[in-house]
Amino acid sequence: MLPSQSYVNISFFQPHAFLMIGIPGLEAVHGWISIPFSSMYTVALTGNCLILLAVRRTPSLHQPMYYFLSMLALTDVGLTLSTLPTTLAVLWFDHRLIGFNACLVQMFFLHSFSVVESSVLLAMSFDRFVAISNPLRYAAILTNSVIIRIGLAIVARATISLFPGPFLLKRLNYCPDKNLLSHSFCFHADVMKRACADITVNILYGLYVVLSTVGVDSLLIVLSYTLILHTVLGLASPRERVRALNTCVSHILAVLVFYIPVIGVSMIHRFGRHLPHIVHALIAYVYLVVPPVLNPIIYSVKSKPIREAIFRMLREKRQG
């Protein structure tokens, strides 16, 4: 019997597993490609864990700005761990299968951590706005209880926004011969294209999530920095202006590192279908791997208190 004939009587089909790919066209050198990927994952996990430990063990860093930085570091750890197992399994061992339900779970956490990261960056811009526009009441406004509530709201927002995603994908009828994904991890936009059904609801849902989370956050971050710039330009001393803006440099770099790849991924998925598959793959890896690598480096280099706390902690570890 021909394969196509065996599908005639199937009214509803869900694959037991999807087949992932690494970097299209470079399968022969996946072993070599795994070296920089392993290095980046190591840097991301080590750097962000060092920031978390430095903030926890240094009483002088128990301030709102560093609490938000800890949230960012924790989110980057989660984002890294979301893609690390499947990516390294593909590159190291050519283990390309991922179960259907496991794929949906990975997709949920991957997108959830992305939304959390966007929200944390928004919270950090609010922190900078309060610190610059109202420094005398900074500690009174951003109390520990307020920061905890902000953190819980960020997690709840991401969970509620992404919770319907797996169920909307699970209801679809999939093509038996379309189980090859475009990445070594599960994207919502990628998985829904494997369906042989109307995916209009999924497309609208994905667009709504992007606009209501990352889209809104980016606009509010721009608004925050517009207000910050207005406040800074009102300062009498040029030295005070420079000092105020210097406190924002690390955050601005973190925003650019996150949002530029996000925009790239969105544009590629919607308008870049004619581009080679390798371009899609590389943009996705930049989006998911690079921010967790660069964020701890940015804050370690630009923030003297963080840098000193990490060095002090490493010295104590050696001496101990």
N, C-alpha and C positions, 0 to 999 in steps of 0.2 A: 504494500500500500504506500502511496506517495505521502510525504509529510503533510502536504496541503490538504489531502483527503482526510487525514486524521483529525483535522481541526473543524470539520464541517459541522459536527454535532455539538461543538462546545459553545454554549450560550454565554457563559461567564468564565473568564480565565484570569487567574492571578499567578504570576510566576513564583516558584519556590525560592528563587534567588535571581539576583542580577549579576552581570559580569562587568567588573570594573576594568578600567585601563589606567596606565600610568601616564606617560607622555607620548602621545601618538607619533609614530615614526622613529622613535628612539628606543624601542623595546630592547634592542641588542645591547644597549649601554645602560640599562636600568641599574645594574650593579654599581657603576661609576656614579650615576646620578644620585644614588642613595646616599653617597658620602656627604655632599652639601646639604641634603635634606636632613640627614641624621644630625649634622652639626647645627643646623638652624633650630631643630626641635630641642636639642640639648641646651643651646643658648637661651631659647625662649623659656624653657622650664626652669633652668638654673637662675637666670636673671630675675624672673618674676617671683620665684620662691625666695631669693635673697632680699628683694624689696619687702615682701610680706614679713620675713623674719626681722629685718632691720626696723620696720615700723613697730612691730610687736615688742621688741626688746629695748627700744630707745624711748624713754618717757618724754623727751623733748619733741618727739615726732607725733605725740598723741594730740594732734590738731586736725581740724576738719580737712584741710588740704591733703594731708597724708592719709587720712582715712579714705578719702575718695581715691587716692592713688592706690591704696591697698585693694579697693574694689576693682579698679582697672587691672591690677596685676592678677587678682584671683580670676577675673573674667578671661584674661589672656591664657592662664593655665587651663581653664575649661575649654576654651576654643582650640588650644593646641592638642589637648587630649581627645577632642572630638574627631580629629582627622588623623592623628598619629598612627593608630593601630592599622587602619586599612591602607594608608599610604605606604607605610614601611613594609606591610605584608606584600603589597604588589611589587614594590621596588626590590625588596630583599629576596623574597621566596616565590615571586610570580603567583601568589595566592590571590586570585582575582574574584572569587565568588563571595557575595554577601547575601545573606538571607533577606527575604522580602521584609519581614517585620524588623529585623536588625537594621535594615536600610532606613526604614521609617523612623526608628528610634534615633539613629545617628543624625538624620536630617533634622529632627526636632531639636536636638541639643545643639547642633551646629548653628542653625538659624537663631535659636534662643540666645546663645552666647553672643551672636552678632548684634542682636537687638539690645541686649544688656550692655554691650560695649558702647553702642551709640548713646544709650541713656546715661551711662556713667560719664561719658564725655560732655553731655549736656549738663549734668549735675556739677561737673568740675568747672564749666564755664560760669555757672551761677555762683559757685564758690569764689571764683576770681572777681566777679562783678561785685559781690558783697564786700570782699576784702578791700577792693580799691575804692568803691563808692561810699562805703560806710565802715571804715576800719575800726572806729571806736566801739561799734556794736557788733562786730564780726563774731566774737565768741558767744555773745548773747543770742544772736540770730541762729547760728549753726551750732546748736547744742548737740550733745551726744544722742539725745532722744530724737531730735529732728533728723540727724544723719541716719539713724537706724530706720526711721520711717521712710526716708528717701530710698534707702537700700531695699526695703521690703516692697515699696511701690514699684521700683525698677524690676525686681524679680517677678512680681505679680503681673505687671504689664507685659513682659516678655512671654510668660506662661500662657496668659489669656489670649494673646495675639497669635501664638504659634500652636496652641492646643488643637484647633480644628484641622490643621494641615494634614497630619497622618490619616485622619478619618476621611477627609475629602479625597485623598489618594487611594484609600482602601476600598472605596465604593466603585472605583473605575474598573472597566473591563480592559485587560491588557492584551497586546498582540503577542502570541506565542513566539514569534520570530524576532521580537524587538526587545531583547533583554540586555543589550550592551549599553552601559552608561558612558558618559563622556569624560568622567573623572575617576579618581581613586577614592571617592567619597560620594555621598548622596546629597544632591541639590534638589529642592522642590521643583524648579523649572526643568531640570533634567529628567527626573522620574516621571513627571506628568506627560512628557512627550513620548514615553513608551506605551501609552494607552491607545487603544483602538476605540475611542469613545469621544464624546463631546467634552472638551476640557474648558469650556468657557467659564464655568464657575471657579475652577482652579486658577485660571488666568486672572480673573477679577479679584479673587481672594489674595493672590500673590501681590497684585498691584496695590490693593488696599493696605496690606501689611507693610509694604515698602514705604508707601506715602504717609501712613499714619504713625510710623515709627522713625525710620531713618530720615524720611523727608521732613517731617515736622521737627525732629531734633536738629537737623542741619539749619533750618530757618531760625530756630530759637537760639542756636549758637551764634549765628550771624548777628541776630538782634542783640544778644548779650555783649558781643564785642563792639557793636556800634555804640551801645551805651557806655561801655568801658572806655572807648576812644573819646567819647564826648566828655566823660569825667576827667580823663587824663589831660586832655587839651585845656581843661579849666584850671589845672594846677599852675601855680605862679612860677615855681622853680623848674627850669629844664632838667636839673638833676633828679628832682622828684618824678618828673614824667618818665625819664629813662628807667628809673628804679621800679616804677609801677609796671611799665611795659615788660621789663625783664622777668617779672614774676609770671608772665603769661606765655613766655616763649616756649617752654616745654609743652604746655597744653596745646598751643597752636600747632606745633610740630606733630603731636599725637593725633590731633584732629585731621591734619593733612594726610598723615600716614594711613589713617583708617578710611577717610571719605573718598580720597582719590581712587583707590582700588574698587571701592563700592560703586562709584559712578562708572568705572571701567567695566565691571561685571554686568551692571544693568544695561549699559549701552551695547555690549557685546551680545548679550542674550536676546535683545530686542531688535537690533539693527545689523548685527555682524554675522548673520547665518552663512554668508558667502565666504567668510574668512576661514583659513585652514584650522583644523581641529587643534593643532598645537598652540595656536594663539588663544583659543578658549581655555585650554588647560593651563597655560602659563599665567593668564590673568587671574584665574581662580586660585592658583597657588599663591600668587602675590597677595590676593585679598585675604586669604586665610592664614598664611604662614608668616608673612613679613611683619604685620603690626605687632604680634606677640614677641617677635625678635627685637624690633626696633624700640618699642616703648620702654623697656627697662634700660636700654642703652641711652636713650634720650634723657630720661630722668636721672640716671646715674651721672651723666656728663654735665647736665645743666643745673642740677640741684645739689648744691654743696652739702646741705644737711644729710641727704640720702647717701651721697658718696662717702662722707665721713662715717656715717653709721655702718655702712657695709664694710668699709676697711677696718673699722674698730672690731666688728664682729668676726671678721676673718682673722685678725691678729689674735684675738682671744681664743679662737678655735685652734690656731697653731700652737699658742703657748700652753693651752690646756692639753 
